[in-house]
Amino acid sequence: MKKTTLLAACALSLFAAAAVQAQPVVRDGVLADAAGRTVYIFDKDEPGKSNCSGACLVAWPAFTAKPEAAAKGEFGLISGTRQWTMNGKPLYYFAGDAKPGERNGDGQGGVWHVISSKPGAKTAAAATSTY
């Protein structure tokens, strides 16, 4: 079972690395990449700095930008890694999401969240507050 999970995580990591994207978009009420894969924020991150590394990045691959992508508006990029941010919060995929539209990472460990476009939603407020 562990080998299957690890292989799935590695496959998603390769997909995420190969599928660098333009700015995130809102799809079905949450922030996603252009292909519809849900992106997440991590409560333990600092503004403009990811605190997810090693095994964390296997389970939560960074949502990275193409070299020619430029930060715009509330979306930024972490220098060096080219990881997308929203209002300074780094963005990630979840290895447990096998297909576009899945949100299996929302609420994981109480520290991983989707960014909702619904007014007043807890995750939207967390993502748009000042850090």
Backbone as CSV, one residue per row, in Angstrom:
resi,resn,N_x,N_y,N_z,CA_x,CA_y,CA_z,C_x,C_y,C_z
1,MET,0.826,-1.198,0.000,0.000,0.000,0.000,0.868,1.258,0.000
2,LYS,1.949,1.254,0.798,2.814,2.426,0.863,3.456,2.711,-0.480
3,LYS,3.858,1.633,-1.208,4.475,1.825,-2.519,3.494,2.478,-3.484
4,THR,2.235,2.056,-3.438,1.220,2.627,-4.322,1.020,4.104,-4.019
5,THR,0.932,4.440,-2.737,0.750,5.841,-2.342,1.952,6.673,-2.757
6,LEU,3.152,6.134,-2.526,4.366,6.851,-2.901,4.447,7.042,-4.416
7,LEU,4.102,6.005,-5.167,4.115,6.118,-6.629,3.107,7.158,-7.105
8,ALA,1.929,7.163,-6.498,0.918,8.155,-6.871,1.409,9.564,-6.553
9,ALA,2.027,9.731,-5.390,2.554,11.044,-5.007,3.661,11.476,-5.963
10,CYS,4.535,10.542,-6.323,5.616,10.868,-7.267,5.050,11.241,-8.635
11,ALA,4.043,10.488,-9.082,3.424,10.784,-10.378,2.806,12.172,-10.362
12,LEU,2.118,12.523,-9.270,1.524,13.854,-9.174,2.598,14.915,-9.121
13,SER,3.687,14.645,-8.407,4.789,15.605,-8.342,5.356,15.859,-9.731
14,LEU,5.523,14.794,-10.508,6.014,14.955,-11.879,5.014,15.739,-12.712
15,PHE,3.714,15.421,-12.536,2.677,16.157,-13.257,2.739,17.634,-12.889
16,ALA,2.824,17.913,-11.596,2.844,19.305,-11.142,4.080,20.023,-11.655
17,ALA,5.215,19.338,-11.656,6.443,19.959,-12.145,6.357,20.226,-13.639
18,ALA,5.752,19.309,-14.367,5.643,19.462,-15.818,4.524,20.422,-16.198
19,ALA,3.534,20.544,-15.341,2.358,21.333,-15.676,2.387,22.693,-15.004
20,VAL,3.521,23.374,-15.091,3.583,24.719,-14.529,2.552,25.579,-15.236
21,GLN,2.002,26.506,-14.540,0.817,27.194,-15.030,0.933,28.709,-15.034
22,ALA,-0.049,29.266,-15.698,-0.307,30.696,-15.607,-1.013,30.938,-14.274
23,GLN,-1.396,32.168,-14.019,-2.072,32.503,-12.767,-3.229,31.572,-12.481
24,PRO,-3.468,31.319,-11.194,-4.623,30.496,-10.807,-5.928,31.184,-11.210
25,VAL,-6.981,30.386,-11.305,-8.307,30.884,-11.664,-9.335,30.308,-10.693
26,VAL,-10.512,30.900,-10.626,-11.584,30.348,-9.797,-12.397,29.385,-10.661
27,ARG,-12.511,28.153,-10.176,-13.305,27.118,-10.857,-14.204,26.465,-9.828
28,ASP,-15.486,26.398,-10.118,-16.453,25.762,-9.215,-16.341,26.287,-7.782
29,GLY,-16.071,27.577,-7.658,-16.072,28.222,-6.352,-14.776,28.186,-5.574
30,VAL,-13.720,27.539,-6.117,-12.431,27.512,-5.422,-11.311,27.835,-6.397
31,LEU,-10.174,28.232,-5.839,-9.009,28.542,-6.657,-8.436,27.245,-7.226
32,ALA,-8.094,27.280,-8.527,-7.574,26.102,-9.221,-6.592,26.546,-10.288
33,ASP,-5.895,25.567,-10.861,-5.042,25.878,-12.003,-5.903,25.884,-13.265
34,ALA,-5.310,26.180,-14.400,-6.062,26.279,-15.651,-6.720,24.957,-16.045
35,ALA,-6.174,23.829,-15.578,-6.745,22.513,-15.884,-7.831,22.100,-14.891
36,GLY,-8.102,22.946,-13.898,-9.146,22.646,-12.927,-8.681,21.919,-11.684
37,ARG,-7.372,21.720,-11.533,-6.845,21.060,-10.332,-6.847,22.057,-9.172
38,THR,-7.447,21.681,-8.069,-7.572,22.531,-6.888,-6.197,22.868,-6.311
39,VAL,-6.045,24.112,-5.879,-4.823,24.518,-5.179,-5.179,24.901,-3.743
40,TYR,-4.195,24.792,-2.873,-4.394,24.940,-1.433,-3.397,25.912,-0.821
41,ILE,-3.743,26.398,0.375,-2.807,27.178,1.189,-2.525,26.394,2.472
42,PHE,-1.374,26.702,3.086,-0.880,26.027,4.282,-0.767,27.065,5.390
43,ASP,-1.492,26.860,6.480,-1.515,27.835,7.574,-0.145,28.125,8.173
44,LYS,0.799,27.188,8.066,2.106,27.358,8.697,3.099,28.136,7.832
45,ASP,2.688,28.525,6.625,3.555,29.334,5.774,3.616,30.769,6.270
46,GLU,4.662,31.451,5.851,4.824,32.872,6.134,4.603,33.627,4.832
47,PRO,4.324,34.922,4.896,4.134,35.679,3.653,5.342,35.552,2.732
48,GLY,5.107,35.063,1.530,6.160,34.936,0.535,7.187,33.861,0.823
49,LYS,6.917,32.978,1.799,7.871,31.927,2.160,7.133,30.629,2.471
50,SER,7.527,29.567,1.773,6.958,28.251,2.021,7.660,27.584,3.198
51,ASN,6.888,26.991,4.086,7.432,26.208,5.186,7.146,24.718,4.971
52,CYS,6.901,24.341,3.729,6.640,22.954,3.350,7.859,22.466,2.568
53,SER,8.528,21.424,3.080,9.702,20.888,2.396,9.764,19.381,2.602
54,GLY,10.674,18.720,1.918,10.857,17.281,2.066,9.595,16.492,1.805
55,ALA,9.207,15.665,2.780,8.019,14.818,2.639,6.753,15.654,2.453
56,CYS,6.731,16.826,3.051,5.578,17.718,2.881,5.376,18.044,1.406
57,LEU,6.470,18.360,0.694,6.350,18.694,-0.730,6.004,17.494,-1.601
58,VAL,6.248,16.287,-1.112,5.818,15.102,-1.852,4.290,15.022,-1.800
59,ALA,3.726,15.241,-0.615,2.276,15.192,-0.444,1.586,16.459,-0.949
60,TRP,2.301,17.579,-0.908,1.746,18.886,-1.270,2.684,19.587,-2.252
61,PRO,2.734,19.148,-3.514,3.641,19.772,-4.495,3.321,21.254,-4.703
62,ALA,4.369,22.034,-4.831,4.204,23.471,-5.060,3.543,23.733,-6.406
63,PHE,2.681,24.722,-6.454,2.048,25.167,-7.697,2.972,26.226,-8.282
64,THR,3.715,25.864,-9.318,4.748,26.738,-9.859,4.346,27.351,-11.201
65,ALA,5.044,28.422,-11.549,4.741,29.199,-12.755,5.751,28.931,-13.862
66,LYS,5.306,29.111,-15.077,6.197,29.058,-16.235,7.199,30.201,-16.119
67,PRO,8.383,30.059,-16.715,9.396,31.124,-16.623,8.901,32.480,-17.121
68,GLU,8.026,32.482,-18.114,7.555,33.754,-18.669,6.356,34.341,-17.923
69,ALA,5.800,33.596,-16.942,4.648,34.091,-16.186,5.062,35.272,-15.311
70,ALA,4.158,36.212,-15.166,4.429,37.398,-14.353,3.366,37.540,-13.274
71,ALA,3.802,37.979,-12.111,2.885,38.238,-11.007,1.979,39.399,-11.380
72,LYS,0.729,39.315,-10.920,-0.225,40.369,-11.255,-1.317,40.406,-10.190
73,GLY,-1.612,41.609,-9.702,-2.676,41.772,-8.719,-2.372,41.043,-7.426
74,GLU,-3.325,40.256,-6.951,-3.155,39.538,-5.691,-2.270,38.295,-5.821
75,PHE,-1.875,37.962,-7.055,-1.025,36.801,-7.290,0.427,37.214,-7.430
76,GLY,1.289,36.519,-6.696,2.714,36.795,-6.737,3.492,35.519,-6.969
77,LEU,4.808,35.660,-7.002,5.700,34.521,-7.195,6.820,34.571,-6.171
78,ILE,7.160,33.406,-5.620,8.292,33.334,-4.709,9.542,33.238,-5.572
79,SER,10.448,34.141,-5.359,11.689,34.188,-6.114,12.479,32.902,-5.933
80,GLY,13.079,32.435,-6.994,13.875,31.210,-6.968,13.068,29.964,-7.274
81,THR,11.957,29.759,-6.591,11.138,28.561,-6.815,10.033,28.798,-7.830
82,ARG,9.681,30.071,-8.058,8.590,30.443,-8.968,7.252,29.863,-8.511
83,GLN,7.112,29.653,-7.196,5.854,29.159,-6.648,4.847,30.300,-6.600
84,TRP,3.640,30.036,-7.100,2.583,31.041,-7.056,2.183,31.309,-5.610
85,THR,1.799,32.552,-5.351,1.234,32.940,-4.059,-0.056,33.718,-4.315
86,MET,-0.906,33.748,-3.320,-2.085,34.611,-3.344,-2.028,35.436,-2.079
87,ASN,-1.948,36.745,-2.240,-1.792,37.647,-1.099,-0.647,37.185,-0.201
88,GLY,0.427,36.729,-0.817,1.613,36.310,-0.089,1.625,34.857,0.354
89,LYS,0.480,34.169,0.348,0.405,32.781,0.800,0.776,31.843,-0.349
90,PRO,1.836,31.012,-0.192,2.210,30.053,-1.229,1.075,29.070,-1.544
91,LEU,0.998,28.656,-2.805,-0.055,27.753,-3.263,0.511,26.378,-3.594
92,TYR,-0.301,25.340,-3.333,0.112,23.950,-3.493,-1.002,23.120,-4.126
93,TYR,-0.592,21.973,-4.686,-1.521,20.909,-5.061,-1.555,19.916,-3.902
94,PHE,-2.493,18.952,-3.957,-2.518,17.852,-2.998,-2.383,16.547,-3.762
95,ALA,-1.424,15.706,-3.357,-1.173,14.436,-4.042,-2.390,13.512,-3.998
96,GLY,-3.263,13.710,-3.030,-4.462,12.883,-2.910,-5.590,13.267,-3.850
97,ASP,-5.419,14.338,-4.603,-6.402,14.722,-5.619,-5.986,14.075,-6.934
98,ALA,-6.732,13.067,-7.370,-6.363,12.321,-8.570,-6.823,12.989,-9.863
99,LYS,-7.860,13.822,-9.780,-8.372,14.437,-11.006,-8.872,15.855,-10.727
100,PRO,-9.009,16.641,-11.785,-9.491,18.019,-11.622,-10.809,18.074,-10.849
101,GLY,-10.926,19.092,-10.019,-12.151,19.301,-9.258,-12.168,18.636,-7.887
102,GLU,-11.283,17.671,-7.648,-11.260,17.042,-6.334,-10.692,18.005,-5.306
103,ARG,-11.167,17.876,-4.078,-10.749,18.760,-2.974,-10.444,17.941,-1.728
104,ASN,-9.777,16.823,-1.916,-9.506,15.907,-0.810,-8.557,16.479,0.237
105,GLY,-7.812,17.510,-0.098,-6.866,18.092,0.846,-7.470,19.140,1.759
106,ASP,-8.687,19.598,1.457,-9.282,20.670,2.250,-9.483,20.232,3.694
107,GLY,-8.870,20.969,4.619,-8.998,20.694,6.045,-8.005,19.680,6.580
108,GLN,-7.149,19.111,5.730,-6.181,18.115,6.182,-5.326,18.676,7.317
109,GLY,-5.260,17.937,8.398,-4.460,18.328,9.555,-4.888,19.643,10.177
110,GLY,-6.012,20.170,9.746,-6.484,21.455,10.247,-5.677,22.643,9.747
111,VAL,-4.717,22.403,8.809,-3.831,23.482,8.366,-3.787,23.665,6.844
112,TRP,-4.477,22.809,6.097,-4.509,22.918,4.627,-5.918,23.290,4.200
113,HIS,-6.037,24.294,3.293,-7.356,24.794,2.932,-7.437,25.173,1.457
114,VAL,-8.627,24.975,0.898,-8.902,25.541,-0.417,-9.151,27.024,-0.209
115,ILE,-9.103,27.778,-1.282,-9.436,29.194,-1.222,-10.766,29.348,-1.931
116,SER,-11.787,29.622,-1.156,-13.143,29.707,-1.666,-13.448,31.108,-2.184
117,SER,-14.254,31.161,-3.220,-14.669,32.463,-3.756,-15.983,32.925,-3.144
118,LYS,-16.558,32.120,-2.237,-17.827,32.479,-1.613,-17.603,33.569,-0.577
119,PRO,-18.371,34.664,-0.657,-18.218,35.735,0.325,-18.425,35.209,1.738
120,GLY,-17.524,35.625,2.623,-17.656,35.251,4.023,-17.135,33.869,4.356
121,ALA,-16.686,33.125,3.366,-16.164,31.786,3.644,-14.873,31.900,4.438
122,LYS,-14.676,30.994,5.376,-13.501,31.034,6.252,-12.209,31.003,5.444
123,THR,-12.121,30.113,4.444,-10.887,29.995,3.684,-10.633,31.237,2.844
124,ALA,-11.661,31.868,2.351,-11.474,33.089,1.572,-10.959,34.198,2.475
125,ALA,-11.514,34.296,3.671,-11.062,35.329,4.598,-9.602,35.102,4.986
126,ALA,-9.224,33.853,5.199,-7.842,33.552,5.575,-6.887,33.903,4.448
127,ALA,-7.302,33.653,3.225,-6.423,33.889,2.091,-6.297,35.361,1.745
128,THR,-7.298,36.147,2.067,-7.280,37.541,1.640,-6.926,38.521,2.758
129,SER,-6.707,38.015,3.963,-6.336,38.943,5.032,-4.876,39.366,4.862
130,THR,-4.501,40.419,5.548,-3.108,40.863,5.471,-2.252,40.022,6.395
131,TYR,-1.023,39.786,5.971,-0.124,38.919,6.734,1.034,39.703,7.254
